[in-house]
Amino acid sequence: MSWLADTRTSYDTVAASYADQMRHALAGEPYLRAALALFADKVLAGGGGPVADVGCGPGEVTAHLHELGVDAFGVDLSPGMIDIARHDHPGPRFEVGSMTDLDLADASVAGLLAWWSLIHVPDDEMPAVFGHFHRALRPGGPLLLGFHVGDESRLKTAGYGGHPMKVHVHRRRPERVSAWLREAGFTAEAHLLLDPDEDVPQALLFATRR
């Protein structure tokens, strides 16, 4: 799949610049921190266990969940991102992997997070990705997604310090994502719209594996 290769190469190229920009980003995002705290509470209330941060990038969110008492580990397509995550956050485990072929055993994780990491996945791949998420999650396990809201896709050719990139960025409505989740065997529980007055709002969506 050429889009996977392009995504991997793009994020290897921008890994250091991206990590520099994201290093303290959560500190200024109270709604995101609140959502992560709720997700952590749901995992711990269900008895705890390993939690997969799929598309973890440089590991900031994985490490934040770790600090909240969750046994979080990170998976990312980009080896460059994983190298930075391992260097910056020696506590959690990080490994290279793809959400399109998720190398996790059936019902092996107590929670799963995809934090703005689905934005490069084409529409026709989304059902398969959510199928992998459903397979890897324990019954009753929480899922938290973050994504850009809209109806358009655009080609991103540069970013994070002006480095070259070649990735499509897909914007989606929460209702559409919820429909895919239901088809994959999840129950969508809540979504929160962030920055509704901006040109590109953001969304957080909570779901549970049936």
N, C-alpha and C positions, 0 to 999 in steps of 0.2 A: 504494500500500500504506500504510494508515493507521499501521501499527506503525512503519514507517520514518520517517514524518513526526513521530510522537510521540517516537521515539528522538532524532531530530535536534534537535527543540525542547527536549527534556529536557536534553540534554547541552550545548546552547548556554546554557541557563539556569544550569547548575551548573559551567560550564567553569572559572571562576576558583577556586571553592572546591575543586573536584576536583583541579585542578593544585596548589593549596597542600598538599593532603593527600598527594598522590603524589610530591611533588618529591624527597623523600629516602627513599622507601619501600624501594627496592631495597637500600639500605645495610644494612637489618636482616633481609634475606631470603637467607641463604647458599645454600639449595637452589635458589631461583629464579636466582640469579647463576650457580650451577654449571650449570644447564640452559641458560642463555643462552650460557655459555662453550662448552659442548659443541655447541650449535647453530652457533655461529660457527666452531668448529673443523671441523665437517662441511662448511660452506659453503666455507671456505678450502681444505680438502683436495680439494674437487671442482673447484678452479680459480678460485674466487671469482666475483664478478659482483654485479649489483644484487640486493638483498634487500628484499622488501616486508613492512613491518609494517602489516598490515591491521586497521584499528580502533585506530590508534596513540594516540588521545587526545591529551594534551599533550606527547607525544613523549619521555617519559623512557626507555622501553625502546629506542626507535629510536636515541637519542643514546648509550645504553650500548653497543649493538651497534656503533655507529660508533667508539666508543672501543676496542672489541675488534678493530678493523681491518676491519670488514665495511662494504661500500658500501650501507648501509641507507637506505631512504627510507620515509616514513610516509604512510598514506592513512587518512582518517577522514571519517565522514558529517557531522560537526559542524563548520561553519565557525568557530565560536567556539573549539573545541579546536585547530583548525589555526592560527588566529591566535596562540594562546598558544605552540604548539609552535614556530612560526617565530620568535617573539620570544625564547623561552628557549633555543632550540637552533639557532643560525644556521648550523651546519655541514651537517646533513642536509637533504634536500629533503622538503617536506611538501605534500600536495595534498588537496583535498576529493574524496571519491569513496565509492562504496558497494560492499560485497562482494557484493551481489546483482546488480550490473551492473559488474563489475570492469573498469575501462578500462586493461587491460594487454595488450600484444601476446602472441600465442601463444609459449610457451617463452621468455619474455623475462626471467625472474628466476631467479637461482641458488638462492634459498631463499625461504620464505614463513613468516610468523609471524602467528598470531592469538591475542593475549594477553588472555584474558578478554573478547574482543570478540564471540564467538559467542553469548554468554549471552542476548542479546535476540532472536536469530533464531528464528522459529517452526520446529517440527519439519518442517513440509511444505516449508520453504524450504532446509533443510540440504543435500539432495542437489544442488540447483542451485548453492549457494554452493561446495560442494566441487568441483563440476564446473568452476567458474571458477578455483578454486585449481589444479586439475589442468591446465587449459588454459594458465595463465600460467606454471607452473613448467616448468623444463627437465627432461627425463628424468633420473632419478637425484637430483633436487634434494630437499633436506630440508624437511619441514614440521614446525613446532612449534606445538601448541595448548595453551592453558591454559583451564580452565573449572571451574565449580562442579559437585560430584558430588551426585547424588541422583536422585529420580524425580518431583519436583514442579516446578510453576511458580507464581510468585506475582507479583502486581502491586505494583510499587514506586511509591509516590505522593509520596515525599519523600526527600531525601538530600543528603549533602555540604553541611552547613551548614543543613539544614532547607528548602532550596529545593524548590519543587514539581516533581515528575517524573511521568511516565506511561509506564512501561516494564514489560514482563513480563520477569522473570528466570527463565530455564530452567535447571534442574539436570539433569545427564545422567550416566549410567554410562559409564566408559571403554569397556566392551564394545560399547555401542550406538554410540558415536562411531566406534570402530574398524570396525564393520560398515558404516556410511555411507562411511567412507574406502575400504574395500575395493571397494565398489560403484562408487566414483568413479575407481578406478584407482590407488589408493595401497596400499603395503604398510605396515601398522602394525608398528613395531619395538619399542617399549617404552612403558610408562606408569609414572608415579611418583605415588603417592597421598600427598598432603601433609595434615597435621593430621588423621589418621584418627580420632582420638578426639573431634574437634569435631562439633557438630551438622551442619555443612555442610563436609565435606572439600573439598579442591581437588585437581585432577589436572593433570599435564603429560603430553602424549602426543606421541611422536616418530613420524613416518612418512616414507616416501620415495615420490616419484612414480615409478610404473612406466613 
